[in-house]
Amino acid sequence: MEVSQRNSAALQERSQKLAAALVKRFENIVALASPDSKDYNTTANKKWQMEVETAALIRATEDILTLTRQMQELWLFGNLNTLDANDKQNVERMEQDVKAIIAAIEGLAKETL
């Protein structure tokens, strides 16, 4: 993933686009499901269109899963830039939270031993 796409705004925009594509494909499938005529050619055409829309729906779902996987990897390896590095208050508060969590985990570990 490009460095410019590793911030929260870009990830939210991408997830919203993918969700919109997913909804659009589903709406297209539902619209095609209405029985307009009993003509064989029309029915065959709708069947083909539904297959195309279903394939696109599956592809949109796969894209969402890919985005989820990329976000997990970025989060695990620390490359996800969702915090403003210049915001010292957030950094200090996060460090305090981490220290508190470490102390709580150590306390629980001592209690169980």
C-alpha positions as CSV (number, residue, x, y, z in Angstrom):
1,M,0.0,0.0,0.0
2,E,1.3,3.4,-0.9
3,V,2.4,5.7,1.9
4,S,-0.2,8.3,1.0
5,Q,-3.0,5.8,1.6
6,R,-1.9,4.9,5.1
7,N,-3.8,7.6,6.9
8,S,-7.3,7.4,8.3
9,A,-8.9,9.7,5.8
10,A,-7.7,7.7,2.8
11,L,-8.7,4.4,4.4
12,Q,-12.2,5.7,5.3
13,E,-12.7,7.1,1.8
14,R,-11.6,3.7,0.3
15,S,-13.9,1.7,2.6
16,Q,-16.8,4.0,1.8
17,K,-16.3,3.6,-2.0
18,L,-16.1,-0.1,-1.6
19,A,-19.3,-0.2,0.5
20,A,-21.1,2.0,-2.0
21,A,-20.0,-0.4,-4.8
22,L,-21.3,-3.4,-2.8
23,V,-24.7,-1.7,-2.2
24,K,-24.9,-0.7,-5.9
25,R,-24.3,-4.2,-7.1
26,F,-26.8,-5.6,-4.7
27,E,-29.4,-3.1,-5.8
28,N,-28.8,-4.0,-9.4
29,I,-29.4,-7.7,-8.7
30,V,-32.6,-6.9,-6.9
31,A,-33.8,-4.7,-9.8
32,L,-33.1,-7.4,-12.3
33,A,-35.1,-10.0,-10.2
34,S,-38.5,-8.4,-11.0
35,P,-40.4,-10.5,-13.5
36,D,-41.3,-8.1,-16.3
37,S,-42.0,-10.4,-19.2
38,K,-42.0,-14.1,-20.0
39,D,-40.1,-13.7,-23.3
40,Y,-37.2,-16.2,-23.5
41,N,-34.7,-13.7,-24.8
42,T,-35.5,-11.2,-22.1
43,T,-35.2,-13.8,-19.4
44,A,-31.9,-15.0,-20.9
45,N,-30.6,-11.5,-21.0
46,K,-31.6,-10.9,-17.4
47,K,-30.0,-14.1,-16.4
48,W,-26.7,-13.0,-18.0
49,Q,-26.9,-9.6,-16.4
50,M,-27.5,-11.2,-13.0
51,E,-24.5,-13.4,-13.4
52,V,-22.4,-10.3,-14.3
53,E,-23.7,-8.4,-11.3
54,T,-23.2,-11.3,-9.0
55,A,-19.6,-11.6,-10.2
56,A,-19.1,-7.9,-9.6
57,L,-20.7,-8.2,-6.1
58,I,-18.3,-11.0,-5.3
59,R,-15.4,-8.9,-6.5
60,A,-16.5,-5.9,-4.4
61,T,-16.7,-8.2,-1.4
62,E,-13.2,-9.5,-2.1
63,D,-11.9,-5.9,-2.3
64,I,-13.4,-5.2,1.1
65,L,-11.7,-8.3,2.5
66,T,-8.4,-7.2,0.9
67,L,-8.7,-3.7,2.5
68,T,-9.4,-5.3,5.9
69,R,-6.4,-7.5,5.5
70,Q,-4.2,-4.6,4.5
71,M,-5.4,-2.6,7.5
72,Q,-4.7,-5.5,9.8
73,E,-1.1,-5.8,8.4
74,L,-0.6,-2.0,8.7
75,W,-1.8,-2.0,12.3
76,L,0.3,-5.0,13.3
77,F,3.5,-3.7,11.8
78,G,3.0,-0.2,13.0
79,N,2.8,1.5,9.6
80,L,-0.8,2.8,10.0
81,N,-0.6,6.6,10.3
82,T,-3.9,7.4,12.0
83,L,-2.5,9.8,14.7
84,D,-1.1,13.2,14.1
85,A,2.6,12.9,15.0
86,N,2.7,16.6,15.9
87,D,-0.1,16.3,18.5
88,K,2.0,15.9,21.6
89,Q,-1.1,15.6,23.9
90,N,-2.3,12.6,22.1
91,V,1.1,11.0,22.1
92,E,1.6,11.6,25.8
93,R,-1.9,10.3,26.6
94,M,-1.3,7.2,24.5
95,E,2.0,6.6,26.3
96,Q,0.3,6.9,29.7
97,D,-2.4,4.5,28.6
98,V,0.2,2.0,27.4
99,K,2.0,2.2,30.8
100,A,-1.3,1.7,32.6
101,I,-2.2,-1.3,30.5
102,I,1.3,-2.8,31.1
103,A,0.9,-2.3,34.8
104,A,-2.5,-3.9,34.8
105,I,-1.2,-6.9,32.9
106,E,1.7,-7.3,35.2
107,G,-0.6,-7.1,38.2
108,L,-2.9,-9.8,36.7
109,A,0.1,-12.0,36.0
110,K,1.4,-11.7,39.6
111,E,-2.1,-12.5,40.9
112,T,-2.4,-15.7,38.9
113,L,1.1,-16.9,39.9
